[in-house]
Amino acid sequence: MAEGTSSGGGNSGLAFIVGGLVVIVAVLAFFMMSGGFTQKKKVDVNISASAPKLPDAPKAPGG
């Protein structure tokens, strides 16, 4: 009686593993085609800013 039914549990697990491998291969291919592993960018950022001299505050009245 139970011979004709199949749940497909093994196939869905296999499909999940194969789908994960396809995603990993796609990400690796993207990085390899765009040069993501070989590009070395040297960025030199030199920021020097001096704060302006503010005028002295006025003295308080009466004291």
GROMACS elastic network, one bead per residue, 0.5 to 0.9 nm:
[ bonds ]
;  ai    aj funct       b0    kb
    1     4     6  0.68829   500
    1     5     6  0.84105   500
    2     5     6  0.57924   500
    2     6     6  0.84664   500
    3     6     6  0.79114   500
    6     9     6  0.83049   500
    7    10     6  0.82946   500
    8    11     6  0.53262   500
    8    12     6  0.64622   500
    8    13     6  0.89354   500
    9    12     6  0.54233   500
    9    13     6  0.65340   500
    9    14     6  0.88481   500
   10    13     6  0.53405   500
   10    14     6  0.63405   500
   10    15     6  0.86980   500
   11    14     6  0.50631   500
   11    15     6  0.60662   500
   11    16     6  0.86019   500
   12    16     6  0.61648   500
   12    17     6  0.87384   500
   13    16     6  0.50898   500
   13    17     6  0.64052   500
   13    18     6  0.87147   500
   14    17     6  0.51745   500
   14    18     6  0.61604   500
   14    19     6  0.84861   500
   15    18     6  0.51066   500
   15    19     6  0.59459   500
   15    20     6  0.85219   500
   16    19     6  0.51167   500
   16    20     6  0.62193   500
   16    21     6  0.87222   500
   17    20     6  0.51507   500
   17    21     6  0.63080   500
   17    22     6  0.87165   500
   18    21     6  0.50809   500
   18    22     6  0.62088   500
   18    23     6  0.87368   500
   19    22     6  0.50570   500
   19    23     6  0.63175   500
   19    24     6  0.87340   500
   20    23     6  0.51546   500
   20    24     6  0.62885   500
   20    25     6  0.86862   500
   21    24     6  0.50831   500
   21    25     6  0.61437   500
   21    26     6  0.85271   500
   22    25     6  0.51635   500
   22    26     6  0.60974   500
   22    27     6  0.86787   500
   23    26     6  0.50512   500
   23    27     6  0.62238   500
   23    28     6  0.86430   500
   24    27     6  0.52146   500
   24    28     6  0.62086   500
   24    29     6  0.85580   500
   25    28     6  0.51185   500
   25    29     6  0.60184   500
   25    30     6  0.85382   500
   26    29     6  0.50750   500
   26    30     6  0.61393   500
   26    31     6  0.87669   500
   27    30     6  0.50959   500
   27    31     6  0.64087   500
   27    32     6  0.86860   500
   28    31     6  0.52543   500
   28    32     6  0.61552   500
   28    33     6  0.85790   500
   29    32     6  0.50566   500
   29    33     6  0.59375   500
   29    34     6  0.83864   500
   30    33     6  0.52963   500
   30    34     6  0.60452   500
   30    35     6  0.84098   500
   30    36     6  0.80606   500
   31    34     6  0.52747   500
   31    35     6  0.59349   500
   31    37     6  0.65038   500
   32    35     6  0.52219   500
   32    36     6  0.60773   500
   32    37     6  0.65331   500
   32    38     6  0.83067   500
   33    36     6  0.76433   500
   34    37     6  0.84222   500
   35    38     6  0.53719   500
   35    39     6  0.58925   500
   36    39     6  0.58681   500
   36    40     6  0.88105   500
   37    40     6  0.82847   500
   51    54     6  0.87395   500
   54    57     6  0.86775   500
   55    58     6  0.89621   500
   56    59     6  0.88913   500
   57    60     6  0.89509   500
   58    61     6  0.88944   500
   59    62     6  0.89520   500
   59    63     6  0.79851   500
   60    63     6  0.62218   500
